Amino acid sequence: MTLRRNLGIISLFSLIYLAIATVTRTVLLAMVPKGSGLTVPLVAQAYAAGLLFDVASLAYLLIPAALYLILAPRRLVEHRKHAWLVRAAFLVIIAALIFGAVAEYFFFEEFATRFNFIAVDYLIYTGEVIGNIRESYPLVPIVGAILAVALILTRLLQGVIDRAAATTFSGRRRRLGAALLALPLAALLFVNISATAISANSYANELAGNGLYGLFAAFRNNELDFTRFYATRDDQQVMARLRDMVKERNNHFIASPPRMTRQITGEGREKRLNVIVVVEESLSAEFLGAWGDTRGLSPNIDRLAREALVFSHLYASGTRTIRGLEALTLSIPPLPGTSIVKRPDNGGFRSWGEIMKEKGYDTRYIYAGYGYFDNMNAFFSANSFDIVDRNSFAQDEITFANIWGVCDEDLFRKTIRESRASFAAGRPFFSMVMTTSNHRPFTYPAGTIDIPPKTGRDGGVKYADHAIGRFLAEARKEPWFKDTVFVFVADHCASSAGKTDLPVKKYEIPLLVYAPHHVKPGRVDRMMAQIDVAPTVLGLLNMSYTTDFLGHDILKADNRPERAFISTYQKLGYIEGDRLLILSPQKGVSLAHFDRRSGATEPLPMDERLLQEALAWYQGANYIYKNRLNRIP
């Protein structure tokens, strides 16, 4: 009874926090698009589960209050100005809670999810993220409004705050503080982020969560232990099955199991051509006329599609730039948690760069921004690439830049200069070029296209297309153009939001290979994964090389079943034909049929053969990575 009477200030804070959390959930519900599949019972279930996570996050938030109750000296809490300290603390707390709710609103608007692993990355790279926010939103008015609301609420509640504080600090506050410390322990033991998965509807699962809880859960789980959290089979059986699945014609294994090291033998004379791989930021296939869009955002890419070899059925590995770069560079399916690019000890692998450097190529990773972001410089330099990032640009080489990097036109001009240097030295070159303009805040040089800067994704796509057109026009003037293969591919899709966990259609991205003197135009409709890009391009060059790639040369796939890999940082999707199998934490597995045109899905009973194939790829890839079997001896 004594402890209950002393709960005054704690009860007040708890009520305010739970009220803000409920309002936030309701606002996010209003943002869910029509046709999302949310029903009244499902929404009610989401609110019930959400309350559990609100209470769990509240338990963690009460830790500082508990410690203050235990450690604050009597002279401080009995001082006549202690009430002012409590009011100031409440002002800061209310402002922080409102700020968090507003941040969740904008995050949900951008990604259609609560705070997750993306938000964790954003917290790490504060310079870029704060700059992006400043360039994307009217930050001063927003922060000003938040402070004003916090001041008004604190003033209106001043009497309540004072009485609540007097009740708490005049009682047995240390016993209360000790009791409060039991709450986060209970939350740690009995509440798990997996409990947000209340249905197959992704929007319901997001509403069932709590942004703050999700943020810290993602921070803790930046690398998920596959064998602990996912369905598994015997490692030897899995690796034997994977070994059988990576075989294709014109290659043979040169290492004993469980290694996957193979010798690829090119068909015909090796073409010692330059290769420029342009990795376009967030360029979903849905924006491109050559893939069926009618908005006219991509006239240059659409024209290029008539002159290039187009792969029309490519799926992105994930939803982050580094996930795409991982797939393109290492040709390995996505692992749960963060990309290998950001993990420690991530060098010395048999990468695309290593293969090209072994062939005598100048190999470069050319990035529009600062390559420390997402650990890109460390990863690429440790895997046989030289780095050319924003630090490498002279002042007169930059005509326009935002917080993410120089504009695409400046990046491509730099790429041409680097290519000239290799050509002048008599060396072939391989460059992986990562753009940034098609990214919020969608700013680019004014007057370049008919959509004003900072008006949204359509402008970002059209400017990216414009820059590609300019790049190829300038490259055609170069003496090395006729012996260069240009590869255009996206890093990931623009958005993976949908009512299912892995909305297959949204993962479709373009792939175009352009070399008018060497690669015949055409269209390949066979399904492929992002990990297949490097083997396929190397196959077009008739290259012979040693590799641990798990991807296929899609042009030599013969009659193998068509397959692809898609993922979030927790969900791992395996596509075969028109079926999607999803592996999820807590050993979860599910299977669904999907329609490629509409993206609609319907559940299917589990197919053990398909499950074993999916585990061969995913568990096998995890085994290879954990044991560094794809590292150069």
WOPE-V131658 format. One record per residue. N is the residue number from 1. RES is the residue in one small letter. SS is DSSP state (alpha for helix, beta for strand, coil for the rest). PSI is psi as a letter, one per 20 degrees, with the letter a starting at -180 (NA if undefined). OMEGA is omega in radians with two decimals (999 if undefined). Layout:
BEGIN
N,RES,SS,PSI,OMEGA
N,RES,SS,PSI,OMEGA
END
This chain:
BEGIN
1,m,coil,g,-3.13
2,t,alpha,g,3.13
3,l,alpha,g,-3.12
4,r,alpha,g,3.14
5,r,alpha,h,-3.09
6,n,coil,j,-3.03
7,l,coil,j,-3.00
8,g,alpha,f,-3.07
9,i,alpha,h,3.11
10,i,alpha,g,3.12
11,s,alpha,g,-3.13
12,l,alpha,g,3.11
13,f,alpha,g,-3.10
14,s,alpha,g,3.12
15,l,alpha,g,3.14
16,i,alpha,g,-3.13
17,y,alpha,g,-3.12
18,l,alpha,h,3.08
19,a,alpha,g,3.13
20,i,alpha,g,3.13
21,a,alpha,h,3.14
22,t,alpha,g,3.09
23,v,alpha,g,3.11
24,t,alpha,g,3.14
25,r,alpha,h,-3.13
26,t,alpha,g,3.09
27,v,alpha,g,3.12
28,l,alpha,h,3.07
29,l,alpha,g,3.12
30,a,alpha,h,-3.14
31,m,alpha,i,-3.13
32,v,coil,p,-3.08
33,p,coil,q,3.08
34,k,coil,q,-3.12
35,g,coil,j,-3.09
36,s,coil,i,-3.14
37,g,coil,j,3.12
38,l,coil,p,3.07
39,t,coil,r,3.14
40,v,alpha,g,3.09
41,p,alpha,h,-3.13
42,l,alpha,g,3.09
43,v,alpha,g,3.11
44,a,alpha,g,3.11
45,q,alpha,h,3.12
46,a,alpha,h,3.12
47,y,alpha,h,3.13
48,a,alpha,g,3.09
49,a,alpha,h,3.13
50,g,alpha,h,3.12
51,l,alpha,h,3.09
52,l,alpha,g,-3.12
53,f,alpha,h,3.04
54,d,alpha,g,3.14
55,v,alpha,h,3.13
56,a,alpha,g,3.12
57,s,alpha,h,3.07
58,l,alpha,h,3.14
59,a,alpha,g,3.11
60,y,alpha,h,-3.14
61,l,alpha,h,-3.12
62,l,coil,i,-3.13
63,i,alpha,g,3.11
64,p,alpha,h,3.13
65,a,alpha,g,3.13
66,a,alpha,g,3.14
67,l,alpha,h,3.11
68,y,alpha,g,3.12
69,l,alpha,h,-3.11
70,i,alpha,g,-2.93
71,l,alpha,h,-3.08
72,a,coil,p,-3.14
73,p,coil,q,-3.11
74,r,alpha,h,-3.11
75,r,alpha,h,-3.13
76,l,alpha,g,-3.05
77,v,alpha,h,3.11
78,e,coil,i,3.13
79,h,coil,q,-3.08
80,r,coil,h,-3.14
81,k,coil,j,3.12
82,h,alpha,h,3.12
83,a,alpha,h,3.12
84,w,alpha,h,3.11
85,l,alpha,g,3.14
86,v,alpha,g,3.11
87,r,alpha,g,3.13
88,a,alpha,g,3.10
89,a,alpha,g,3.13
90,f,alpha,h,3.10
91,l,alpha,g,-3.13
92,v,alpha,g,-3.11
93,i,alpha,g,3.14
94,i,alpha,g,3.12
95,a,alpha,g,-3.14
96,a,alpha,g,3.14
97,l,alpha,g,3.11
98,i,alpha,g,3.10
99,f,alpha,g,3.11
100,g,alpha,g,3.13
101,a,alpha,g,3.12
102,v,alpha,g,3.11
103,a,alpha,h,3.09
104,e,alpha,h,3.12
105,y,alpha,g,-3.10
106,f,alpha,h,3.11
107,f,alpha,g,3.11
108,f,alpha,h,3.10
109,e,alpha,h,-3.10
110,e,alpha,g,-2.97
111,f,alpha,i,-3.11
112,a,coil,k,3.07
113,t,coil,r,2.93
114,r,coil,r,3.08
115,f,coil,p,-3.13
116,n,coil,b,-3.05
117,f,alpha,h,3.09
118,i,alpha,g,3.13
119,a,alpha,h,3.09
120,v,alpha,g,3.11
121,d,alpha,h,-3.14
122,y,alpha,h,3.11
123,l,alpha,h,-3.12
124,i,alpha,g,-3.09
125,y,coil,m,-3.00
126,t,alpha,h,-3.11
127,g,alpha,g,-3.14
128,e,alpha,g,-3.04
129,v,alpha,g,3.11
130,i,alpha,h,3.08
131,g,alpha,g,3.11
132,n,alpha,g,3.13
133,i,alpha,g,-3.13
134,r,alpha,h,-3.11
135,e,alpha,i,-3.07
136,s,alpha,h,-3.00
137,y,coil,q,3.06
138,p,coil,n,-2.95
139,l,alpha,g,-3.08
140,v,alpha,g,3.09
141,p,alpha,h,-3.13
142,i,alpha,g,-3.14
143,v,alpha,h,3.10
144,g,alpha,g,3.13
145,a,alpha,h,3.12
146,i,alpha,g,3.14
147,l,alpha,h,3.14
148,a,alpha,g,3.13
149,v,alpha,g,3.13
150,a,alpha,g,3.12
151,l,alpha,g,-3.12
152,i,alpha,g,-3.13
153,l,alpha,g,3.13
154,t,alpha,g,3.13
155,r,alpha,g,-3.14
156,l,alpha,h,-3.08
157,l,coil,j,-3.02
158,q,alpha,g,-3.14
159,g,alpha,g,3.13
160,v,alpha,g,3.14
161,i,alpha,g,-3.12
162,d,alpha,g,-3.12
163,r,alpha,g,-3.14
164,a,alpha,g,3.13
165,a,alpha,g,3.14
166,a,alpha,h,3.13
167,t,alpha,g,-3.06
168,t,alpha,g,-3.00
169,f,alpha,i,3.08
170,s,coil,i,-3.12
171,g,coil,b,-3.12
172,r,coil,m,-2.97
173,r,alpha,h,-3.12
174,r,alpha,h,3.06
175,r,alpha,g,3.10
176,l,alpha,g,3.12
177,g,alpha,g,3.13
178,a,alpha,h,3.12
179,a,alpha,h,-3.12
180,l,alpha,h,-3.13
181,l,alpha,i,3.09
182,a,alpha,h,-3.07
183,l,alpha,g,3.12
184,p,alpha,h,3.08
185,l,alpha,g,3.10
186,a,alpha,g,3.12
187,a,alpha,h,-3.14
188,l,alpha,h,-3.07
189,l,alpha,h,-2.93
190,f,alpha,i,-3.12
191,v,coil,p,-3.13
192,n,coil,q,-3.09
193,i,alpha,h,-3.14
194,s,alpha,h,-3.14
195,a,alpha,i,3.06
196,t,alpha,i,-3.13
197,a,coil,m,-3.06
198,i,coil,i,-3.10
199,s,coil,a,3.06
200,a,coil,i,-3.11
201,n,coil,o,-3.06
202,s,alpha,h,-3.13
203,y,alpha,g,3.10
204,a,alpha,g,3.14
205,n,alpha,h,3.11
206,e,alpha,g,3.12
207,l,alpha,h,-3.13
208,a,coil,i,-3.11
209,g,coil,a,3.04
210,n,coil,p,-3.04
211,g,alpha,g,-3.12
212,l,alpha,g,3.12
213,y,alpha,g,3.14
214,g,alpha,h,3.14
215,l,alpha,g,-3.11
216,f,alpha,h,3.06
217,a,alpha,g,3.10
218,a,alpha,h,3.13
219,f,alpha,g,3.14
220,r,alpha,h,-3.00
221,n,coil,l,-3.11
222,n,coil,h,3.00
223,e,coil,o,-3.09
224,l,coil,p,3.12
225,d,coil,o,-3.05
226,f,alpha,g,-3.06
227,t,alpha,h,3.14
228,r,alpha,g,-2.96
229,f,alpha,i,-3.01
230,y,coil,q,3.05
231,a,coil,q,-3.11
232,t,coil,r,2.98
233,r,coil,r,3.13
234,d,coil,p,-3.05
235,d,alpha,g,-3.11
236,q,alpha,g,3.12
237,q,alpha,g,3.14
238,v,alpha,g,-3.09
239,m,alpha,h,3.09
240,a,alpha,g,3.13
241,r,alpha,g,3.12
242,l,alpha,g,3.14
243,r,alpha,h,3.11
244,d,alpha,h,-3.06
245,m,alpha,h,-3.13
246,v,alpha,i,3.13
247,k,coil,q,3.00
248,e,coil,r,-3.06
249,r,coil,q,3.12
250,n,coil,k,2.98
251,n,beta,q,3.10
252,h,beta,q,-3.13
253,f,beta,p,3.11
254,i,coil,j,3.10
255,a,coil,q,-3.13
256,s,coil,q,3.05
257,p,coil,q,0.14
258,p,coil,j,-3.14
259,r,coil,q,-3.13
260,m,coil,j,-3.07
261,t,coil,p,-3.10
262,r,beta,q,2.99
263,q,beta,o,3.10
264,i,beta,p,3.12
265,t,coil,o,-3.12
266,g,coil,q,3.12
267,e,coil,n,-3.12
268,g,coil,a,-3.10
269,r,coil,p,-3.13
270,e,coil,p,3.12
271,k,coil,o,-3.09
272,r,coil,m,-3.07
273,l,coil,q,2.99
274,n,beta,q,3.13
275,v,beta,p,3.02
276,i,beta,o,3.12
277,v,beta,o,3.12
278,v,beta,o,3.13
279,v,beta,o,-3.04
280,e,beta,p,3.13
281,e,coil,p,2.93
282,s,coil,k,-3.06
283,l,coil,n,3.09
284,s,beta,q,3.10
285,a,alpha,h,-3.07
286,e,alpha,i,-3.12
287,f,alpha,i,-2.93
288,l,coil,p,3.13
289,g,alpha,h,3.14
290,a,alpha,i,3.08
291,w,alpha,j,3.01
292,g,coil,i,3.14
293,d,coil,q,-3.07
294,t,coil,j,-3.07
295,r,coil,i,3.12
296,g,coil,k,-3.10
297,l,coil,i,-2.98
298,s,coil,l,-3.09
299,p,alpha,h,-3.11
300,n,alpha,g,3.11
301,i,alpha,h,3.13
302,d,alpha,h,3.09
303,r,alpha,g,3.13
304,l,alpha,h,-3.11
305,a,alpha,h,3.10
306,r,coil,i,-3.08
307,e,coil,i,-3.03
308,a,coil,r,2.96
309,l,beta,o,-3.02
310,v,beta,p,3.03
311,f,beta,o,-2.89
312,s,beta,i,-2.98
313,h,beta,l,-3.12
314,l,beta,p,3.10
315,y,beta,p,3.08
316,a,coil,q,3.13
317,s,coil,h,-3.05
318,g,coil,b,-3.01
319,t,coil,j,-3.13
320,r,coil,q,3.12
321,t,alpha,g,-3.06
322,i,alpha,h,3.07
323,r,alpha,g,3.09
324,g,alpha,g,3.13
325,l,alpha,h,3.07
326,e,alpha,g,-3.10
327,a,alpha,g,-3.11
328,l,alpha,h,-3.02
329,t,alpha,g,-3.05
330,l,alpha,i,-3.13
331,s,coil,l,3.14
332,i,coil,p,3.11
333,p,coil,q,-3.11
334,p,coil,p,3.07
335,l,coil,q,-3.14
336,p,coil,q,-3.07
337,g,coil,b,-3.08
338,t,coil,r,3.14
339,s,coil,q,3.04
340,i,alpha,h,3.13
341,v,alpha,h,-3.07
342,k,alpha,i,-3.09
343,r,coil,q,3.08
344,p,coil,r,3.09
345,d,coil,l,-3.02
346,n,coil,k,-3.13
347,g,coil,r,3.07
348,g,coil,j,3.14
349,f,beta,r,3.01
350,r,coil,n,-3.06
351,s,coil,r,3.04
352,w,alpha,h,3.11
353,g,alpha,g,-3.13
354,e,alpha,g,3.13
355,i,alpha,g,-3.10
356,m,alpha,h,3.11
357,k,alpha,h,3.09
358,e,alpha,h,3.13
359,k,coil,j,3.12
360,g,coil,j,-3.14
361,y,coil,q,2.83
362,d,beta,p,-3.09
363,t,beta,p,-3.08
364,r,beta,q,2.88
365,y,beta,o,-3.06
366,i,beta,o,-3.01
367,y,beta,p,-3.09
368,a,coil,h,-3.09
369,g,coil,a,3.09
370,y,coil,p,-2.97
371,g,coil,i,3.02
372,y,coil,h,3.13
373,f,alpha,p,3.14
374,d,alpha,k,3.04
375,n,alpha,k,-3.03
376,m,alpha,g,-3.12
377,n,alpha,g,-3.12
378,a,alpha,g,-3.13
379,f,alpha,g,-3.05
380,f,alpha,h,3.13
381,s,alpha,h,3.12
382,a,coil,i,-3.12
383,n,coil,l,2.91
384,s,coil,k,3.05
385,f,coil,q,2.88
386,d,beta,q,-3.04
387,i,beta,p,2.96
388,v,beta,o,3.13
389,d,coil,a,-3.04
390,r,alpha,h,3.08
391,n,alpha,i,-3.09
392,s,alpha,i,-3.11
393,f,coil,p,2.97
394,a,coil,q,-3.09
395,q,alpha,h,-3.10
396,d,alpha,i,3.07
397,e,alpha,i,-3.10
398,i,coil,o,3.08
399,t,coil,h,3.14
400,f,coil,q,3.09
401,a,beta,q,2.94
402,n,beta,a,-3.02
403,i,coil,h,-3.08
404,w,coil,h,-3.14
405,g,beta,a,3.10
406,v,beta,q,-3.13
407,c,coil,r,-3.07
408,d,alpha,h,3.14
409,e,alpha,g,3.08
410,d,alpha,g,3.13
411,l,alpha,g,-3.11
412,f,alpha,h,3.06
413,r,alpha,h,3.09
414,k,alpha,h,3.11
415,t,alpha,g,3.12
416,i,alpha,g,3.12
417,r,alpha,g,3.13
418,e,alpha,h,3.12
419,s,alpha,g,3.09
420,r,alpha,g,-3.10
421,a,alpha,g,3.11
422,s,alpha,g,-3.13
423,f,alpha,g,3.14
424,a,alpha,h,3.13
425,a,coil,i,3.10
426,g,coil,k,-3.12
427,r,coil,p,3.02
428,p,coil,r,-3.10
429,f,beta,q,3.06
430,f,beta,o,-3.10
431,s,beta,p,2.98
432,m,beta,o,-2.97
433,v,beta,o,-3.08
434,m,beta,o,-3.11
435,t,coil,r,3.13
436,t,coil,i,-2.98
437,s,coil,h,-3.13
438,n,coil,m,-3.05
439,h,coil,q,3.02
440,r,coil,p,0.37
441,p,coil,j,3.10
442,f,coil,l,3.06
443,t,coil,q,-3.10
444,y,coil,r,-3.08
445,p,coil,p,3.14
446,a,coil,q,3.06
447,g,coil,i,-3.12
448,t,coil,h,3.10
449,i,coil,r,-3.07
450,d,coil,j,3.04
451,i,coil,p,-3.09
452,p,coil,q,3.08
453,p,coil,q,3.04
454,k,coil,k,3.12
455,t,coil,j,3.04
456,g,coil,a,-3.03
457,r,alpha,h,-3.13
458,d,alpha,g,3.11
459,g,alpha,g,3.11
460,g,alpha,g,3.13
461,v,alpha,g,-3.08
462,k,alpha,h,3.09
463,y,alpha,g,3.08
464,a,alpha,g,3.10
465,d,alpha,g,3.11
466,h,alpha,g,-3.11
467,a,alpha,h,3.09
468,i,alpha,g,3.10
469,g,alpha,g,3.12
470,r,alpha,g,-3.13
471,f,alpha,g,-3.12
472,l,alpha,h,3.10
473,a,alpha,g,3.13
474,e,alpha,h,-3.12
475,a,alpha,h,-3.13
476,r,coil,h,3.12
477,k,coil,i,-3.04
478,e,coil,q,-3.13
479,p,coil,i,-3.14
480,w,coil,i,-3.04
481,f,alpha,g,-3.03
482,k,alpha,i,3.13
483,d,alpha,k,-3.12
484,t,beta,p,3.05
485,v,beta,p,3.11
486,f,beta,p,3.13
487,v,beta,p,3.12
488,f,beta,p,-3.10
489,v,beta,q,3.08
490,a,beta,q,3.03
491,d,coil,h,3.13
492,h,coil,r,-3.14
493,c,coil,r,-3.12
494,a,coil,h,-3.14
495,s,coil,p,3.09
496,s,coil,j,-3.11
497,a,coil,q,3.10
498,g,coil,r,-3.09
499,k,coil,i,3.02
500,t,coil,q,-3.11
501,d,coil,g,-3.13
502,l,coil,n,3.14
503,p,coil,o,-2.94
504,v,alpha,g,-3.03
505,k,alpha,h,-3.09
506,k,alpha,i,3.14
507,y,alpha,j,-3.13
508,e,beta,p,3.13
509,i,beta,r,-3.10
510,p,beta,q,2.95
511,l,beta,p,3.11
512,l,beta,p,3.08
513,v,beta,o,-3.00
514,y,beta,o,3.04
515,a,coil,n,-2.95
516,p,coil,h,-3.13
517,h,coil,i,-3.01
518,h,coil,h,-3.08
519,v,coil,o,-3.10
520,k,coil,p,3.09
521,p,coil,q,3.13
522,g,beta,a,-3.12
523,r,beta,p,3.11
524,v,beta,o,-3.09
525,d,coil,i,-3.12
526,r,coil,p,3.12
527,m,coil,p,3.09
528,m,beta,r,3.12
529,a,beta,r,3.12
530,q,coil,h,3.13
531,i,coil,i,3.14
532,d,alpha,i,-3.04
533,v,alpha,g,-3.10
534,a,alpha,g,3.13
535,p,alpha,h,-3.12
536,t,alpha,g,3.12
537,v,alpha,g,3.10
538,l,alpha,h,3.08
539,g,alpha,h,3.09
540,l,alpha,h,3.11
541,l,coil,j,-3.10
542,n,coil,k,-3.06
543,m,coil,q,2.95
544,s,coil,p,-3.06
545,y,beta,r,3.06
546,t,beta,p,-3.04
547,t,beta,q,2.92
548,d,coil,j,3.13
549,f,coil,q,3.04
550,l,coil,i,3.11
551,g,coil,r,3.13
552,h,coil,q,2.79
553,d,coil,o,-2.98
554,i,alpha,h,3.13
555,l,alpha,i,3.10
556,k,alpha,k,-3.06
557,a,coil,i,3.09
558,d,coil,c,-3.08
559,n,coil,k,3.12
560,r,coil,q,3.06
561,p,coil,q,3.10
562,e,coil,p,-3.10
563,r,beta,q,3.10
564,a,beta,r,-3.11
565,f,beta,p,3.04
566,i,beta,q,-3.06
567,s,beta,q,2.75
568,t,coil,a,-3.13
569,y,coil,i,3.09
570,q,coil,h,-3.07
571,k,coil,p,3.14
572,l,beta,o,-3.08
573,g,beta,p,3.07
574,y,beta,o,-3.12
575,i,beta,p,2.96
576,e,beta,o,-3.09
577,g,coil,d,3.14
578,d,coil,k,3.11
579,r,beta,q,3.13
580,l,beta,o,3.06
581,l,beta,p,-3.10
582,i,beta,p,2.99
583,l,beta,p,-3.12
584,s,beta,r,3.14
585,p,coil,r,-3.05
586,q,coil,k,3.06
587,k,coil,k,-3.09
588,g,beta,p,3.03
589,v,beta,q,3.08
590,s,beta,q,-3.11
591,l,beta,p,3.14
592,a,beta,q,2.96
593,h,beta,q,3.10
594,f,beta,q,3.09
595,d,coil,p,-3.05
596,r,coil,h,-3.09
597,r,coil,g,-3.05
598,s,coil,h,-3.07
599,g,coil,i,-3.11
600,a,coil,q,-3.14
601,t,beta,q,2.99
602,e,beta,p,-3.04
603,p,beta,q,3.07
604,l,beta,q,3.01
605,p,coil,q,-3.07
606,m,coil,p,3.08
607,d,coil,o,-3.05
608,e,alpha,h,3.12
609,r,alpha,g,-3.13
610,l,alpha,h,3.10
611,l,alpha,g,3.13
612,q,alpha,h,3.08
613,e,alpha,g,3.13
614,a,alpha,g,3.13
615,l,alpha,h,3.08
616,a,alpha,g,3.14
617,w,alpha,g,-3.01
618,y,alpha,g,3.11
619,q,alpha,h,3.10
620,g,alpha,g,3.11
621,a,alpha,g,3.12
622,n,alpha,g,3.13
623,y,alpha,g,3.13
624,i,alpha,g,-3.11
625,y,alpha,g,-3.09
626,k,alpha,h,-3.12
627,n,coil,j,3.09
628,r,coil,l,-3.12
629,l,coil,i,3.10
630,n,coil,j,3.09
631,r,beta,q,3.13
632,i,coil,p,-3.12
633,p,coil,NA,999
END
